[in-house]
Amino acid sequence: MSRIAATFSALAAQKKTALITFITAGDPAPAQTLPLMHALVAGGADVIELGVPFSDPMAEGPVIQRACERALKFGVGILDVFEFVRQFRSTNQQTPVVLMGYANPIERIGVDAFVRHAKQAGADGAIVVDYPPEECQEFALAMRAAGLDLIFLLAPTSTEERIAQVAQVGSGFSYYVSLKGVTGAGNIDTEQVAERLSAIRQHVTLPIAVGFGIRDAATAKALAKVAEGVVIGSRIIQEIENAPEHGAVEAVRVFVSGIREALDSE
């Protein structure tokens, strides 16, 4: 059982919702990445999504785009991301880390090299926004052979065929994009999400986490009633942006703690 599957299983036994938190590696500076990862855990995160900086993050809104730009100014690339994970693993063997990004950096180093580096660093899986399930069966098999999960996005517009494909090749959990648009945009209709998840569960047996647009504790708590996990990214990046100098780590810990408290308040 992968670390991701074990985490969701343990949370289900406790009747708790997974809190999945996103930051971009290298933002606001490379020296902050490791302290921020530990702050996420201290605040109550169950899974960390670590963004791989990329110059054209098509699914991201302006907040995460700015995070990528800041990281890229420091020259942070995919090999640096593996090193961040390796350093994190030196003191944390429990919290799953999912690498989230785009196909271009993976293609540049090669799929086999990506899988090998990810495994050696101690990562647990990947979300590759522009790898559709029907075109990456070999990548999914290579990931699975290495004990890594390949996690796919599902959207309000996903067809039954696409959902069935994700059910076939995905592992770990499925990520439901609650909005039509980019990260950090719009308001979530919880009833619509619940209806869509019910349809998705006709095909997908993996836990489902909901992301895009979750900005506060109330929304996270509402979605926890219908999903196995909630994903928060842009709002955490805003905490980093708005924090005073040297205050980002504590600001993130406090914010995540508030979300965790809301999820556990049932």
matplotlib code that plots the C-alpha trace (Angstrom):
import matplotlib.pyplot as plt

x = [0.0, 1.4, 1.9, -1.0, -3.4, -2.3, -3.0, -6.5, -7.2, -6.1, -8.1, -11.2, -10.9, -10.9, -13.7, -11.5, -11.1, -7.7, -6.3, -4.1, -2.0, -0.1, 3.0, 5.3, 8.9, 11.3, 8.6, 9.1, 12.8, 14.5, 15.6, 11.9, 10.6, 11.7, 10.4, 7.1, 6.7, 7.2, 4.8, 2.1, 2.5, 2.6, -0.6, -2.3, -1.8, -2.1, -0.7, 1.7, 1.5, 4.8, 4.5, 7.3, 7.9, 7.0, 6.9, 3.5, 1.3, -1.9, -4.3, -3.1, -4.6, -2.5, -1.6, 0.2, 1.6, 3.3, 4.7, 6.1, 7.7, 9.3, 10.7, 12.0, 13.9, 15.9, 16.5, 14.6, 14.0, 12.8, 16.1, 15.9, 12.4, 13.6, 16.3, 13.6, 11.7, 14.9, 15.6, 12.0, 12.2, 15.3, 13.0, 9.5, 8.8, 5.0, 3.5, 2.9, 4.4, 2.9, 4.8, 2.4, 3.3, 3.4, 4.7, 7.5, 9.9, 9.3, 9.9, 13.1, 14.7, 12.9, 10.1, 12.4, 14.7, 11.7, 10.3, 13.8, 14.5, 11.1, 11.4, 14.9, 14.0, 11.0, 8.1, 4.8, 3.2, 2.6, -0.1, 0.8, -1.9, -1.4, -0.9, -4.3, -5.0, -5.5, -2.0, 0.1, -0.6, 3.2, 4.0, 1.3, 2.7, 6.3, 5.0, 3.1, 6.0, 8.1, 5.4, 4.4, 0.8, -0.2, -3.2, -5.5, -7.7, -11.4, -13.6, -17.3, -17.0, -15.3, -17.1, -18.0, -15.3, -12.7, -13.8, -13.6, -10.0, -9.0, -10.5, -8.3, -4.9, -5.1, -4.1, -3.7, -6.7, -8.6, -8.6, -11.9, -11.6, -14.7, -14.8, -14.6, -11.5, -8.1, -6.9, -8.1, -11.1, -14.8, -17.2, -18.0, -21.5, -21.3, -24.6, -23.3, -20.0, -21.9, -24.0, -20.9, -19.0, -21.9, -21.7, -17.9, -18.1, -20.1, -16.7, -13.9, -13.4, -10.4, -10.8, -11.8, -10.2, -11.8, -9.7, -9.7, -11.5, -11.3, -10.4, -11.6, -12.5, -16.3, -16.0, -13.5, -15.9, -18.8, -16.9, -15.7, -19.2, -19.1, -15.4, -12.6, -10.2, -9.9, -7.1, -6.0, -3.3, -3.8, -5.0, -1.8, 0.3, -1.5, -0.6, 3.0, 2.7, 1.0, 3.2, 5.8, 9.5, 10.5, 6.8, 5.6, 6.3, 4.3, 1.5, 1.1, 1.1, -1.6, -3.8, -3.6, -4.3, -7.6, -8.6, -7.7, -9.7, -12.7, -12.5, -12.2, -15.0, -17.9]
y = [0.0, 3.4, 6.1, 8.1, 5.1, 4.4, 8.0, 8.0, 4.6, 5.8, 9.0, 7.1, 4.9, 8.0, 9.5, 12.5, 14.4, 14.7, 18.1, 18.5, 21.6, 23.1, 25.3, 26.0, 24.8, 27.7, 30.3, 32.9, 31.7, 28.3, 28.5, 28.8, 25.7, 23.1, 25.2, 25.8, 22.1, 21.4, 24.3, 22.7, 19.5, 21.3, 23.0, 19.7, 18.9, 15.2, 15.4, 18.0, 18.9, 20.5, 22.5, 22.2, 25.7, 26.1, 29.1, 28.4, 26.9, 26.9, 25.6, 28.2, 31.5, 34.6, 33.8, 30.5, 32.0, 34.6, 31.9, 30.1, 33.3, 34.0, 30.5, 30.6, 33.8, 31.8, 29.2, 26.5, 23.5, 20.0, 18.6, 21.1, 19.9, 16.4, 17.7, 19.5, 16.2, 14.4, 16.9, 16.8, 13.0, 13.2, 14.2, 13.2, 9.7, 9.8, 12.7, 11.9, 14.4, 14.7, 16.5, 18.7, 20.3, 20.0, 17.6, 19.8, 19.5, 15.8, 15.4, 17.4, 15.0, 11.9, 9.9, 7.1, 9.7, 11.4, 8.2, 7.2, 10.6, 10.9, 7.4, 8.0, 11.4, 9.9, 11.4, 9.4, 10.5, 13.1, 15.2, 16.2, 18.6, 18.1, 14.4, 13.0, 9.5, 8.0, 9.1, 8.1, 4.4, 3.7, 6.5, 5.3, 1.7, 3.0, 5.0, 2.1, -0.2, 2.2, 2.3, 5.9, 7.1, 9.0, 11.2, 12.7, 15.7, 15.4, 18.4, 19.4, 18.8, 15.4, 12.8, 9.3, 8.0, 10.3, 9.3, 5.6, 6.2, 7.9, 5.0, 2.6, 4.2, 6.5, 5.6, 7.2, 9.6, 11.4, 15.2, 16.8, 20.4, 22.0, 25.0, 25.6, 27.8, 28.2, 27.7, 30.3, 31.4, 31.7, 30.4, 26.7, 25.3, 22.5, 20.9, 20.7, 19.2, 16.6, 15.6, 15.4, 13.3, 10.9, 10.4, 10.0, 7.4, 5.2, 4.6, 5.7, 3.8, 5.9, 8.6, 11.9, 15.2, 18.5, 21.5, 24.9, 27.7, 26.6, 29.7, 29.5, 27.2, 27.3, 26.1, 23.4, 22.2, 22.1, 20.1, 17.7, 16.4, 15.1, 14.4, 12.4, 15.3, 19.0, 20.8, 24.3, 26.1, 29.6, 30.8, 29.5, 31.2, 34.4, 33.9, 33.7, 36.8, 38.9, 37.9, 40.3, 39.5, 36.2, 35.7, 33.4, 30.1, 31.0, 32.6, 29.4, 27.3, 29.4, 29.4, 25.7, 25.1, 27.0, 24.8, 21.7, 22.8, 23.4, 20.0, 18.3, 20.2, 17.9]
z = [0.0, -1.0, 1.6, 0.0, 0.2, 3.7, 4.7, 3.2, 4.8, 8.2, 7.9, 6.8, 9.9, 12.0, 10.0, 9.1, 5.9, 4.2, 4.1, 1.0, 0.8, -2.1, -2.3, -5.2, -4.6, -4.4, -3.5, -2.0, -2.0, -2.1, 1.6, 2.6, 0.9, 3.5, 6.5, 4.7, 4.1, 7.8, 8.6, 6.5, 8.5, 11.8, 10.8, 10.2, 6.5, 5.6, 2.1, 0.5, -3.1, -4.1, -7.3, -9.9, -11.2, -14.8, -17.2, -18.6, -15.9, -18.0, -15.2, -12.6, -11.8, -11.2, -7.7, -8.5, -11.7, -9.6, -7.3, -10.3, -11.6, -8.2, -8.0, -11.6, -10.9, -8.4, -11.1, -9.3, -11.6, -11.3, -10.0, -7.1, -6.4, -5.9, -3.5, -1.4, -1.1, -0.2, 2.6, 3.8, 4.0, 6.3, 9.2, 8.0, 6.8, 7.2, 5.2, 1.5, -1.0, -4.5, -7.2, -9.2, -12.5, -16.2, -18.8, -20.2, -17.3, -17.2, -20.9, -20.7, -18.2, -19.5, -18.0, -16.7, -15.0, -13.5, -12.0, -10.7, -9.2, -7.6, -6.1, -4.8, -3.3, -1.4, -3.3, -3.4, -6.6, -9.2, -10.8, -14.3, -15.5, -19.2, -19.3, -20.3, -19.1, -22.6, -23.6, -20.6, -19.8, -20.0, -17.6, -15.3, -15.4, -14.7, -11.8, -10.4, -10.8, -8.7, -6.0, -7.0, -7.6, -10.7, -9.8, -12.5, -12.6, -13.2, -14.0, -14.1, -17.9, -17.8, -19.9, -18.7, -21.0, -19.4, -15.9, -16.8, -18.2, -15.0, -13.0, -15.0, -14.8, -11.8, -8.3, -4.8, -5.1, -7.8, -7.9, -8.7, -10.0, -8.6, -11.0, -14.7, -14.9, -13.2, -9.7, -7.2, -9.2, -8.5, -5.8, -5.2, -5.4, -2.8, -4.0, -7.6, -6.4, -4.4, -7.5, -9.7, -7.2, -7.0, -10.7, -10.7, -8.0, -10.4, -12.0, -9.6, -6.3, -5.2, -2.6, -4.2, -3.2, -4.2, -5.2, -7.0, -5.3, -1.6, 0.2, 3.7, 6.6, 5.9, 2.3, 3.3, 6.0, 3.6, 1.0, 3.7, 3.9, 0.3, -0.4, 1.2, 0.9, 0.2, -1.6, -0.8, -2.8, -4.0, -0.6, 1.0, -1.6, -0.7, 2.9, 1.8, -0.4, 2.3, 5.2, 6.6, 5.9, 7.6, 8.6, 5.8, 7.6, 10.7, 8.7, 6.7, 9.8, 11.5, 8.4, 7.8, 11.5, 11.1, 8.2, 10.1, 13.1, 10.9, 9.2, 12.6, 14.2, 13.2]

ax = plt.figure().add_subplot(projection="3d")
ax.plot(x, y, z, "-o")
ax.set_aspect("equal")
plt.show()
